[in-house]
Amino acid sequence: MMQRISILLLSVAALTACGEKAQTLGTKNDATAYSGASNAFVAPGWTAGDKTSWEQHLRARGQYGMNDHSRAP
């Protein structure tokens, strides 16, 4: 009788370890990427909060600054 109870308790303990809790963070409102930073590390000529300015700077950076194929001699 005691052996059955211990086996039952061990199996219940093993099954509860298999359960997974929900991994929600709640409500987190991230700012948009083009909303900008309030420090000195932003690109010159870029206006914080202006989406078209942000897109133009990303396009220019991708084309000229970060594209190894266009920089190769």
WONOR-V326811 format. One record per residue. N is the residue number from 1. RES is the residue in three letters. PHI is phi as a letter, one per 40 degrees, with the letter a starting at -180 (none if undefined). PSI is psi in degrees with one decimal (999 if undefined). D_CENTER is the distance of its C-alpha to the mean C-alpha in whole Angstrom. Layout:
((N,RES,PHI,PSI,D_CENTER) (N,RES,PHI,PSI,D_CENTER))
//
This chain:
((1,MET,none,-45.6,53) (2,MET,c,-33.0,51) (3,GLN,c,-37.9,49) (4,ARG,c,-38.8,48) (5,ILE,c,-40.9,47) (6,SER,c,-37.7,45) (7,ILE,c,-40.6,44) (8,LEU,c,-43.7,42) (9,LEU,c,-38.9,41) (10,LEU,c,-39.5,39) (11,SER,c,-37.6,38) (12,VAL,c,-41.5,36) (13,ALA,c,-38.4,34) (14,ALA,c,-37.8,33) (15,LEU,c,-31.6,32) (16,THR,c,-25.1,30) (17,ALA,c,-20.1,28) (18,CYS,c,-13.4,27) (19,GLY,c,149.0,25) (20,GLU,b,131.8,22) (21,LYS,c,155.3,20) (22,ALA,c,137.9,18) (23,GLN,b,58.8,14) (24,THR,c,145.2,14) (25,LEU,c,-6.4,12) (26,GLY,g,-149.0,15) (27,THR,b,109.9,14) (28,LYS,b,119.1,12) (29,ASN,b,102.9,12) (30,ASP,c,149.8,10) (31,ALA,c,155.7,12) (32,THR,c,157.6,13) (33,ALA,c,-33.7,12) (34,TYR,c,0.0,16) (35,SER,c,-22.3,17) (36,GLY,g,173.6,17) (37,ALA,b,157.9,18) (38,SER,b,56.4,21) (39,ASN,a,-176.8,22) (40,ALA,c,6.7,24) (41,PHE,c,17.6,21) (42,VAL,c,157.3,21) (43,ALA,c,140.1,23) (44,PRO,c,139.9,26) (45,GLY,g,-5.6,27) (46,TRP,c,133.7,24) (47,THR,c,123.8,24) (48,ALA,c,131.4,21) (49,GLY,g,-8.5,21) (50,ASP,c,110.7,23) (51,LYS,c,-40.2,21) (52,THR,c,-37.6,23) (53,SER,c,-40.6,24) (54,TRP,c,-45.4,20) (55,GLU,c,-38.6,20) (56,GLN,c,-41.0,23) (57,HIS,c,-37.1,22) (58,LEU,c,-41.5,19) (59,ARG,c,-43.5,22) (60,ALA,c,-39.5,24) (61,ARG,c,-40.8,22) (62,GLY,c,-33.0,21) (63,GLN,c,-42.0,25) (64,TYR,b,-39.9,27) (65,GLY,c,-35.5,24) (66,MET,b,3.6,22) (67,ASN,c,107.4,24) (68,ASP,c,-25.1,26) (69,HIS,c,-34.5,29) (70,SER,c,-18.8,30) (71,ARG,c,-15.1,30) (72,ALA,c,138.7,32) (73,PRO,c,999,36))
//
